[in-house]
């Protein structure tokens, strides 16, 4: 057996065991066992942090008779182990201790009795963070919105008292033991290939150039609704509440599966034989955030493409206002991740696993590119329909487009608020790392970014900060949004349109997806767009006059019917299962077509909606 095959086979086994335990744990399945995921994660970390394979790989790469694929595969493994290896036994022991501490923290967060106290009855009602966020934006009464926000905010003292400070200290210690400024610097450097300083040089410029637009927006909303608009529980409601209600009939949850399939098929997106498991509806005991994970990374073995196995999940709430839009966005977002990782075709799974040294920004660009369609006038015109088939009116589309444009700078800065909060936490000296100081640093970052009295989503209620894999990660969403605007601008200039453009899927598959983590993120963006990765397209869009944006929306709406439309049966080249915990709702393994799956999913969702 060649060294490459040995490395591939061994990795696939430890990765599979860890990911299967991860899914059972996060989904709250009957087969989940306390502590199993931490055990598997430690075994995985011990394997990938072992520096021993580096010597063997380097020796093998000295051979002159290696084939091209074997050389590329071994070079990929060398980069992988160099990014993950830890020589110091003390540092490796600390890494294991961090995983165990993160497991305890996650357990404490999952067992938290989260909810809100009704302002009129003083009765406590249990609610997930997703439910609380929906209530903050959609509840008619301000005291109910405030109650929901206080419920969301209660996560912060809970996690601070449940080991978060200990985890931060341990992570920082590990980062410094490995030669980095702190844990944030370590994570950015190994994932993105550049330092924390280089990252924040980019983000500081973006922050500076979006600040005036965000200040104008908040001042305008406060001038219209009064200074109470600056309160965290009011701002989302005043800026999106009415639109959420108006749009709701045109984005029915029950049609989200069908919309996803038709939209992806029209773009020419395929999954190359991947097995997809989708678990999309909120339930007690389930992880409180959507994600995509791949228990079987795709790769090429001896010239044969081995398809991926991928799980993705969400916390949708059928029957709630706005749940349909959220479901459609989730299908496109997590489906974008799944399409990306299904199409990586390299000679080793180290190129197609979604962790270090895979670029967070690259991964998030693919998902955010797909969910961005839901804000386009022509996409809404084609896909936003009531269950009875009534088309969304142009006046409502114009309101959505205008609002999205008004909110663009603020939305970017909303992500930056999380990023700068987390940066401040990891830069805090250990002797100053107290609950009081952490909250003060987070509030300062949030107020500077958002120009509000507080953030609608307090920093420590964001689950990424608690998770080992997603900590020091959130900047990836900001970089990805910049890449999305640059990529969309490229396709629009080249082809004249984005909606159901059948050239987009194959182009993304060839340039962004197929190489996996072989090529640095900024270089891939340049390869596709022909332009250096930068914030230029983003800043240009932020500063485009709203009248111009609306004119383009009207033009896109008017010519939607002239653009190519996908005809025929949907075939995403995937085996798809829709599950709800241990229950299988529908599966192509039962011989169902995509259209059969769509109908089964629609019936199931309508049944759930009738109960709410």
DOMAR-64172 format. One record per residue (C-alpha): residue number from 1; x, y, z. Coordinates in nm, 3 decimals, padded with zeros to 5 digits. Layout:
BEGIN
NUM; X; Y; Z
...
This chain:
BEGIN
1; 00.000; 00.000; 00.000
2; 00.135; 00.343; -00.093
3; 00.188; 00.608; 00.170
4; -00.079; 00.825; 00.005
5; -00.339; 00.547; 00.022
6; -00.242; 00.470; 00.382
7; -00.286; 00.835; 00.480
8; -00.616; 00.861; 00.293
9; -00.762; 00.544; 00.446
10; -00.653; 00.622; 00.801
11; -00.786; 00.976; 00.786
12; -01.122; 00.870; 00.642
13; -01.173; 00.630; 00.932
14; -01.094; 00.870; 01.217
15; -01.286; 01.149; 01.042
16; -01.594; 00.930; 00.993
17; -01.603; 00.815; 01.355
18; -01.574; 01.172; 01.483
19; -01.836; 01.310; 01.242
20; -02.089; 01.034; 01.311
21; -02.057; 01.103; 01.684
22; -02.084; 01.477; 01.614
23; -02.413; 01.431; 01.425
24; -02.564; 01.202; 01.689
25; -02.466; 01.451; 01.960
26; -02.577; 01.771; 01.783
27; -02.906; 01.625; 01.662
28; -02.991; 01.466; 01.998
29; -03.039; 01.122; 01.840
30; -03.133; 00.819; 02.046
31; -02.793; 00.664; 01.978
32; -02.605; 00.965; 02.122
33; -02.386; 00.886; 02.419
34; -02.258; 01.145; 02.668
35; -01.890; 01.211; 02.614
36; -01.870; 01.014; 02.288
37; -01.808; 01.315; 02.068
38; -01.533; 01.449; 02.296
39; -01.367; 01.104; 02.287
40; -01.380; 01.091; 01.907
41; -01.268; 01.453; 01.874
42; -00.968; 01.389; 02.100
43; -00.876; 01.079; 01.900
44; -00.902; 01.282; 01.581
45; -00.696; 01.571; 01.721
46; -00.431; 01.334; 01.852
47; -00.399; 01.182; 01.505
48; -00.381; 01.506; 01.309
49; -00.156; 01.686; 01.559
50; 00.102; 01.405; 01.556
51; 00.411; 01.543; 01.375
52; 00.544; 01.194; 01.293
53; 00.381; 01.166; 00.945
54; 00.562; 01.482; 00.831
55; 00.899; 01.307; 00.816
56; 00.757; 01.013; 00.617
57; 00.577; 01.242; 00.374
58; 00.884; 01.455; 00.312
59; 01.091; 01.146; 00.248
60; 00.835; 01.012; 00.001
61; 00.824; 01.344; -00.182
62; 01.198; 01.305; -00.249
63; 01.119; 01.023; -00.492
64; 01.143; 01.111; -00.859
65; 00.904; 00.842; -00.983
66; 00.588; 00.975; -00.818
67; 00.289; 01.030; -01.043
68; 00.129; 01.374; -01.061
69; -00.176; 01.286; -00.848
70; 00.037; 01.107; -00.589
71; 00.268; 01.405; -00.559
72; -00.022; 01.652; -00.529
73; -00.189; 01.430; -00.269
74; 00.125; 01.397; -00.058
75; 00.193; 01.770; -00.081
76; -00.161; 01.824; 00.043
77; -00.102; 01.594; 00.339
78; 00.225; 01.767; 00.417
79; 00.049; 02.103; 00.431
80; -00.232; 01.949; 00.637
81; -00.006; 01.798; 00.902
82; 00.218; 02.105; 00.913
83; -00.093; 02.315; 00.988
84; -00.222; 02.078; 01.257
85; 00.088; 01.916; 01.407
86; 00.186; 01.996; 01.763
87; 00.535; 01.883; 01.868
88; 00.514; 01.983; 02.233
89; 00.353; 01.705; 02.447
90; 00.234; 01.969; 02.693
91; 00.056; 02.157; 02.413
92; -00.104; 01.834; 02.290
93; -00.226; 01.758; 02.640
94; -00.364; 02.112; 02.663
95; -00.545; 02.063; 02.331
96; -00.721; 01.756; 02.473
97; -00.810; 01.943; 02.790
98; -00.961; 02.224; 02.579
99; -01.182; 01.976; 02.392
100; -01.308; 01.834; 02.721
101; -01.374; 02.183; 02.859
102; -01.556; 02.281; 02.539
103; -01.771; 01.971; 02.575
104; -01.869; 02.069; 02.929
105; -01.945; 02.424; 02.814
106; -02.160; 02.301; 02.527
107; -02.347; 02.062; 02.759
108; -02.416; 02.349; 03.000
109; -02.543; 02.567; 02.715
110; -02.762; 02.288; 02.575
111; -02.913; 02.217; 02.918
112; -02.988; 02.585; 02.981
113; -03.355; 02.661; 03.036
114; -03.378; 02.935; 02.776
115; -03.684; 03.149; 02.718
116; -03.852; 03.474; 02.818
117; -04.073; 03.615; 03.091
118; -04.398; 03.748; 02.949
119; -04.425; 04.117; 03.047
120; -04.798; 04.100; 03.124
121; -04.832; 03.765; 03.301
122; -04.477; 03.727; 03.440
123; -04.496; 03.365; 03.321
124; -04.175; 03.212; 03.189
125; -04.203; 03.048; 02.847
126; -03.929; 02.824; 02.714
127; -03.800; 02.927; 02.371
128; -03.494; 02.853; 02.159
129; -03.258; 03.128; 02.049
130; -03.415; 03.106; 01.701
131; -03.762; 03.163; 01.848
132; -03.637; 03.454; 02.056
133; -03.471; 03.616; 01.754
134; -03.790; 03.585; 01.551
135; -03.990; 03.737; 01.834
136; -03.750; 04.032; 01.861
137; -03.815; 04.125; 01.499
138; -04.180; 04.030; 01.463
139; -04.367; 04.082; 01.794
140; -04.600; 04.380; 01.776
141; -04.555; 04.496; 02.137
142; -04.223; 04.652; 02.237
143; -04.234; 04.502; 02.587
144; -04.264; 04.153; 02.433
145; -03.971; 04.225; 02.203
146; -03.768; 04.346; 02.501
147; -03.858; 04.032; 02.697
148; -03.736; 03.817; 02.409
149; -03.414; 04.016; 02.385
150; -03.353; 03.981; 02.759
151; -03.408; 03.608; 02.715
152; -03.143; 03.598; 02.443
153; -02.911; 03.810; 02.655
154; -02.945; 03.567; 02.947
155; -02.721; 03.326; 02.754
156; -02.423; 03.549; 02.831
157; -02.405; 03.521; 03.212
158; -02.494; 03.153; 03.183
159; -02.197; 03.065; 02.961
160; -01.964; 03.298; 03.153
161; -02.052; 03.105; 03.467
162; -02.022; 02.769; 03.290
163; -01.659; 02.768; 03.183
164; -01.628; 03.009; 02.891
165; -01.356; 03.213; 03.065
166; -01.159; 02.896; 03.139
167; -01.190; 02.790; 02.773
168; -01.069; 03.129; 02.647
169; -00.767; 03.120; 02.878
170; -00.680; 02.767; 02.768
171; -00.721; 02.851; 02.399
172; -00.499; 03.156; 02.437
173; -00.236; 02.953; 02.620
174; -00.234; 02.700; 02.336
175; -00.207; 02.970; 02.071
176; 00.091; 03.126; 02.245
177; 00.259; 02.789; 02.304
178; 00.240; 02.736; 01.927
179; 00.415; 03.065; 01.860
180; 00.126; 03.300; 01.787
181; 00.016; 03.626; 01.944
182; -00.299; 03.466; 02.083
183; -00.558; 03.204; 01.991
184; -00.728; 03.432; 01.738
185; -00.397; 03.489; 01.558
186; -00.337; 03.112; 01.558
187; -00.677; 03.028; 01.408
188; -00.660; 03.295; 01.137
189; -00.304; 03.204; 01.041
190; -00.361; 02.830; 01.001
191; -00.698; 02.864; 00.825
192; -00.653; 03.167; 00.603
193; -00.276; 03.166; 00.559
194; -00.226; 03.521; 00.685
195; -00.195; 03.680; 01.027
196; -00.456; 03.838; 01.250
197; -00.293; 04.173; 01.180
198; -00.333; 04.126; 00.804
199; -00.696; 04.027; 00.855
200; -00.779; 04.335; 01.059
201; -00.598; 04.563; 00.817
202; -00.868; 04.451; 00.570
203; -01.153; 04.469; 00.820
204; -01.048; 04.806; 00.965
205; -01.065; 04.956; 00.617
206; -01.409; 04.804; 00.558
207; -01.528; 04.930; 00.896
208; -01.408; 05.281; 00.819
209; -01.570; 05.293; 00.475
210; -01.907; 05.157; 00.591
211; -01.939; 05.365; 00.908
212; -02.098; 05.678; 00.750
213; -02.371; 05.474; 00.577
214; -02.452; 05.285; 00.898
215; -02.469; 05.607; 01.100
216; -02.701; 05.764; 00.841
217; -02.931; 05.462; 00.856
218; -02.959; 05.454; 01.235
219; -03.009; 05.830; 01.253
220; -03.284; 05.810; 00.988
221; -03.466; 05.528; 01.169
222; -03.439; 05.718; 01.500
223; -03.569; 06.035; 01.334
224; -03.870; 05.842; 01.203
225; -03.956; 05.631; 01.509
226; -03.790; 05.817; 01.796
227; -03.486; 05.739; 02.004
228; -03.641; 05.411; 02.117
229; -03.540; 05.281; 01.773
230; -03.183; 05.272; 01.904
231; -03.280; 05.004; 02.154
232; -03.163; 04.654; 02.062
233; -03.512; 04.503; 02.079
234; -03.668; 04.769; 01.854
235; -03.426; 04.826; 01.567
236; -03.489; 04.503; 01.376
237; -03.863; 04.543; 01.415
238; -03.863; 04.900; 01.285
239; -03.639; 04.817; 00.991
240; -03.772; 04.471; 00.891
241; -04.086; 04.387; 01.086
242; -04.346; 04.505; 00.834
243; -04.154; 04.360; 00.541
244; -04.125; 04.022; 00.715
245; -04.503; 04.007; 00.750
246; -04.565; 04.131; 00.394
247; -04.322; 03.884; 00.239
248; -04.435; 03.584; 00.443
249; -04.721; 03.466; 00.213
250; -04.488; 03.469; -00.088
251; -04.225; 03.247; 00.072
252; -04.415; 02.950; 00.213
253; -04.203; 02.708; 00.412
254; -04.376; 02.414; 00.245
255; -04.230; 02.512; -00.094
256; -03.871; 02.567; 00.024
257; -03.746; 02.222; -00.076
258; -03.884; 02.260; -00.429
259; -03.745; 02.614; -00.466
260; -03.400; 02.497; -00.361
261; -03.396; 02.214; -00.614
262; -03.532; 02.414; -00.907
263; -03.304; 02.710; -00.839
264; -02.990; 02.495; -00.811
265; -03.082; 02.286; -01.116
266; -03.134; 02.604; -01.319
267; -02.785; 02.724; -01.219
268; -02.634; 02.396; -01.334
269; -02.537; 02.289; -00.981
270; -02.491; 01.916; -00.926
271; -02.377; 01.709; -00.627
272; -02.184; 01.434; -00.810
273; -02.355; 01.140; -00.642
274; -02.332; 01.273; -00.287
275; -02.550; 01.140; -00.006
276; -02.729; 01.433; 00.160
277; -02.913; 01.414; 00.494
278; -03.120; 01.721; 00.582
279; -03.255; 01.783; 00.935
280; -03.417; 02.125; 00.922
281; -03.681; 02.174; 01.191
282; -03.626; 02.289; 01.550
283; -03.684; 02.045; 01.835
284; -03.577; 02.020; 02.196
285; -03.229; 01.878; 02.245
286; -03.109; 01.977; 01.898
287; -02.810; 02.206; 01.842
288; -02.922; 02.569; 01.829
289; -02.759; 02.669; 01.501
290; -02.753; 02.554; 01.140
291; -02.444; 02.394; 00.990
292; -02.309; 02.161; 00.723
293; -02.067; 01.880; 00.801
294; -01.926; 01.610; 00.575
295; -01.874; 01.270; 00.744
296; -01.734; 01.138; 00.415
297; -01.522; 01.390; 00.223
298; -01.518; 01.352; -00.155
299; -01.189; 01.270; -00.326
300; -01.037; 01.085; -00.622
301; -00.878; 00.744; -00.562
302; -00.683; 00.584; -00.845
303; -00.873; 00.792; -01.095
304; -01.217; 00.710; -00.947
305; -01.424; 00.990; -00.792
306; -01.562; 00.887; -00.451
307; -01.874; 01.092; -00.370
308; -01.924; 01.280; -00.045
309; -02.165; 01.211; 00.237
310; -02.294; 01.538; 00.379
311; -02.532; 01.642; 00.657
312; -02.688; 01.981; 00.690
313; -02.926; 02.117; 00.945
314; -03.128; 02.421; 01.047
315; -03.364; 02.525; 01.327
316; -03.670; 02.629; 01.131
317; -04.004; 02.693; 01.303
318; -04.297; 02.602; 01.077
319; -04.597; 02.827; 01.126
320; -04.404; 03.130; 01.249
321; -04.394; 03.453; 01.053
322; -04.071; 03.468; 00.858
323; -04.000; 03.096; 00.889
324; -04.050; 03.035; 00.517
325; -03.793; 03.295; 00.415
326; -03.551; 03.159; 00.672
327; -03.605; 02.804; 00.543
328; -03.543; 02.905; 00.181
329; -03.230; 03.097; 00.276
330; -03.109; 02.795; 00.475
331; -03.163; 02.558; 00.184
332; -02.963; 02.786; -00.044
333; -02.694; 02.861; 00.216
334; -02.628; 02.512; 00.353
335; -02.701; 02.366; 00.009
336; -02.427; 02.595; -00.125
337; -02.185; 02.449; 00.129
338; -02.295; 02.098; 00.033
339; -02.252; 02.166; -00.340
340; -01.903; 02.301; -00.273
341; -01.782; 02.002; -00.074
342; -01.955; 01.756; -00.307
343; -01.756; 01.887; -00.602
344; -01.403; 01.884; -00.461
345; -01.211; 01.636; -00.676
346; -00.855; 01.604; -00.550
347; -00.640; 01.295; -00.485
348; -00.674; 01.308; -00.104
349; -00.949; 01.392; 00.148
350; -00.724; 01.648; 00.317
351; -00.831; 01.886; 00.038
352; -01.205; 01.835; 00.101
353; -01.247; 01.820; 00.479
354; -01.390; 02.149; 00.605
355; -01.148; 02.217; 00.891
356; -00.793; 02.353; 00.921
357; -00.631; 02.440; 00.684
358; -00.952; 02.499; 00.486
359; -01.024; 02.869; 00.443
360; -01.334; 02.979; 00.635
361; -01.378; 03.265; 00.389
362; -01.367; 03.031; 00.090
363; -01.623; 02.796; 00.241
364; -01.862; 03.075; 00.338
365; -01.835; 03.245; -00.002
366; -02.008; 02.948; -00.166
367; -02.302; 02.941; 00.076
368; -02.346; 03.318; 00.088
369; -02.328; 03.345; -00.290
370; -02.629; 03.113; -00.311
371; -02.843; 03.271; -00.040
372; -02.781; 03.618; -00.189
373; -03.024; 03.532; -00.470
374; -03.318; 03.573; -00.232
375; -03.267; 03.951; -00.239
376; -03.269; 03.983; -00.619
377; -03.572; 04.132; -00.792
378; -03.575; 03.880; -01.078
379; -03.523; 03.582; -00.845
380; -03.809; 03.699; -00.625
381; -04.026; 03.754; -00.932
382; -03.968; 03.396; -01.046
383; -03.962; 03.204; -00.719
384; -04.159; 03.406; -00.461
385; -04.516; 03.282; -00.496
386; -04.804; 03.213; -00.264
387; -04.920; 02.853; -00.234
388; -05.192; 02.946; -00.481
389; -04.930; 03.062; -00.731
390; -04.980; 03.439; -00.693
391; -04.668; 03.630; -00.798
392; -04.503; 03.875; -00.560
393; -04.588; 04.233; -00.667
394; -04.324; 04.474; -00.792
395; -04.405; 04.729; -00.520
396; -04.315; 04.478; -00.249
397; -03.997; 04.375; -00.431
398; -03.892; 04.740; -00.452
399; -03.948; 04.779; -00.079
400; -03.735; 04.469; -00.012
401; -03.456; 04.583; -00.243
402; -03.460; 04.936; -00.099
403; -03.452; 04.805; 00.255
404; -03.171; 04.560; 00.180
405; -02.969; 04.842; 00.027
406; -03.037; 05.074; 00.320
407; -02.933; 04.794; 00.556
408; -02.626; 04.676; 00.365
409; -02.363; 04.864; 00.562
410; -02.541; 04.785; 00.890
411; -02.562; 04.414; 00.801
412; -02.190; 04.402; 00.733
413; -02.120; 04.582; 01.059
414; -02.350; 04.346; 01.244
415; -02.108; 04.069; 01.153
416; -01.815; 04.294; 01.239
417; -01.964; 04.348; 01.585
418; -01.920; 03.977; 01.658
419; -01.571; 03.974; 01.505
420; -01.443; 04.274; 01.700
421; -01.604; 04.147; 02.021
422; -01.425; 03.814; 01.990
423; -01.096; 03.983; 01.899
424; -01.121; 04.199; 02.212
425; -01.187; 03.894; 02.430
426; -00.876; 03.710; 02.310
427; -00.658; 04.020; 02.336
428; -00.753; 04.073; 02.701
429; -00.470; 03.995; 02.949
430; -00.540; 03.681; 03.149
431; -00.557; 03.867; 03.481
432; -00.823; 04.099; 03.333
433; -01.033; 03.822; 03.178
434; -01.338; 03.848; 03.401
435; -01.706; 03.824; 03.322
436; -01.747; 04.198; 03.379
437; -01.460; 04.290; 03.148
438; -01.567; 04.049; 02.876
439; -01.918; 04.194; 02.871
440; -01.783; 04.549; 02.875
441; -01.553; 04.475; 02.579
442; -01.834; 04.313; 02.383
443; -02.073; 04.603; 02.450
444; -01.809; 04.856; 02.343
445; -01.745; 04.673; 02.015
446; -02.117; 04.632; 01.946
447; -02.199; 04.997; 02.011
448; -01.911; 05.114; 01.794
449; -02.014; 04.890; 01.505
450; -02.392; 04.926; 01.524
451; -02.447; 05.281; 01.657
452; -02.721; 05.136; 01.880
453; -02.750; 05.121; 02.257
454; -02.695; 04.743; 02.243
455; -02.677; 04.467; 01.985
456; -02.998; 04.287; 01.881
457; -02.791; 03.968; 01.913
458; -02.553; 03.991; 02.211
459; -02.208; 03.856; 02.130
460; -02.203; 03.556; 02.362
461; -02.542; 03.439; 02.240
462; -02.371; 03.364; 01.907
463; -02.288; 02.991; 01.928
464; -01.973; 03.019; 01.716
465; -01.781; 03.178; 02.003
466; -01.840; 02.876; 02.227
467; -01.761; 02.604; 01.973
468; -01.406; 02.481; 01.925
469; -01.434; 02.446; 01.550
470; -01.618; 02.778; 01.494
471; -01.439; 03.001; 01.744
472; -01.229; 03.284; 01.594
473; -01.420; 03.208; 01.274
474; -01.680; 03.480; 01.227
475; -01.453; 03.704; 01.021
476; -01.493; 03.442; 00.746
477; -01.851; 03.561; 00.690
478; -01.732; 03.918; 00.635
479; -01.455; 03.820; 00.393
480; -01.700; 03.591; 00.217
481; -01.958; 03.867; 00.175
482; -01.689; 04.079; 00.011
483; -01.603; 03.791; -00.224
484; -01.973; 03.735; -00.300
485; -02.020; 04.093; -00.417
486; -01.704; 04.068; -00.627
487; -01.818; 03.735; -00.778
488; -02.171; 03.854; -00.849
489; -02.036; 04.167; -01.015
490; -01.816; 03.948; -01.238
491; -02.101; 03.724; -01.355
492; -02.334; 04.018; -01.410
493; -02.074; 04.200; -01.619
494; -01.979; 03.888; -01.817
495; -02.324; 03.737; -01.877
496; -02.560; 04.027; -01.816
497; -02.766; 03.842; -01.554
498; -02.751; 03.606; -01.255
499; -03.100; 03.452; -01.232
500; -03.095; 03.083; -01.329
501; -02.775; 03.142; -01.529
502; -02.670; 02.787; -01.628
503; -02.306; 02.894; -01.667
504; -02.271; 02.980; -01.298
505; -02.277; 02.629; -01.147
506; -02.015; 02.480; -01.380
507; -01.792; 02.788; -01.343
508; -01.807; 02.774; -00.964
509; -01.743; 02.399; -00.972
510; -01.435; 02.439; -01.191
511; -01.274; 02.741; -01.026
512; -01.396; 02.767; -00.666
513; -01.497; 02.409; -00.580
514; -01.285; 02.144; -00.754
515; -00.945; 02.246; -00.600
516; -01.064; 02.234; -00.239
517; -00.804; 02.398; -00.016
518; -00.521; 02.364; -00.270
519; -00.525; 02.733; -00.365
520; -00.540; 03.030; -00.122
521; -00.878; 03.202; -00.103
522; -00.771; 03.543; -00.241
523; -00.604; 03.373; -00.537
524; -00.919; 03.175; -00.623
525; -01.126; 03.493; -00.621
526; -00.876; 03.653; -00.856
527; -00.874; 03.345; -01.084
528; -01.250; 03.367; -01.130
529; -01.306; 03.742; -01.137
530; -00.977; 03.857; -01.288
531; -00.941; 04.112; -01.008
532; -00.747; 04.111; -00.682
533; -00.967; 04.023; -00.385
534; -01.068; 04.347; -00.213
535; -01.355; 04.541; -00.059
536; -01.394; 04.755; -00.371
537; -01.711; 04.591; -00.503
538; -01.862; 04.594; -00.153
539; -01.786; 04.959; -00.086
540; -01.904; 05.057; -00.435
541; -02.235; 04.883; -00.371
542; -02.277; 05.041; -00.027
543; -02.228; 05.384; -00.185
544; -02.443; 05.329; -00.494
545; -02.742; 05.569; -00.485
546; -03.061; 05.392; -00.386
547; -03.241; 05.530; -00.693
548; -02.992; 05.352; -00.916
549; -03.037; 05.026; -00.725
550; -03.415; 05.050; -00.763
551; -03.388; 05.125; -01.134
552; -03.189; 04.807; -01.183
553; -03.439; 04.611; -00.974
554; -03.726; 04.734; -01.192
555; -03.533; 04.641; -01.507
556; -03.453; 04.295; -01.369
557; -03.817; 04.242; -01.274
558; -03.936; 04.348; -01.618
559; -03.710; 04.110; -01.810
560; -03.741; 03.809; -01.578
561; -03.972; 03.635; -01.823
562; -03.718; 03.675; -02.102
563; -03.440; 03.494; -01.916
564; -03.385; 03.116; -01.958
565; -03.601; 02.897; -01.739
566; -03.523; 02.546; -01.621
567; -03.756; 02.289; -01.774
568; -03.809; 01.925; -01.689
569; -03.746; 01.707; -01.386
570; -03.494; 01.817; -01.122
571; -03.193; 01.588; -01.091
572; -02.925; 01.723; -00.860
573; -02.723; 01.402; -00.889
574; -02.766; 01.334; -00.519
575; -02.923; 01.079; -00.288
576; -03.134; 01.288; -00.048
577; -03.288; 01.202; 00.287
578; -03.502; 01.442; 00.490
579; -03.494; 01.349; 00.858
580; -03.631; 01.486; 01.183
581; -03.404; 01.338; 01.446
582; -03.440; 00.960; 01.426
583; -03.746; 00.985; 01.203
584; -03.704; 00.967; 00.825
585; -03.957; 01.193; 00.653
586; -03.869; 01.102; 00.293
587; -03.574; 00.960; 00.103
588; -03.471; 00.898; -00.255
589; -03.343; 00.563; -00.122
590; -03.710; 00.464; -00.121
591; -03.725; 00.527; -00.496
592; -03.868; 00.877; -00.470
593; -03.792; 01.136; -00.737
594; -03.700; 01.491; -00.642
595; -04.058; 01.595; -00.717
596; -04.189; 01.314; -00.493
597; -03.954; 01.435; -00.220
598; -04.078; 01.792; -00.265
599; -04.438; 01.683; -00.223
600; -04.362; 01.468; 00.082
601; -04.168; 01.753; 00.242
602; -04.448; 01.999; 00.164
603; -04.713; 01.773; 00.322
604; -04.500; 01.725; 00.633
605; -04.439; 02.097; 00.680
606; -04.807; 02.181; 00.628
607; -04.893; 01.926; 00.896
608; -04.647; 02.090; 01.139
609; -04.781; 02.436; 01.053
610; -05.134; 02.324; 01.129
611; -05.024; 02.228; 01.481
612; -04.870; 02.571; 01.555
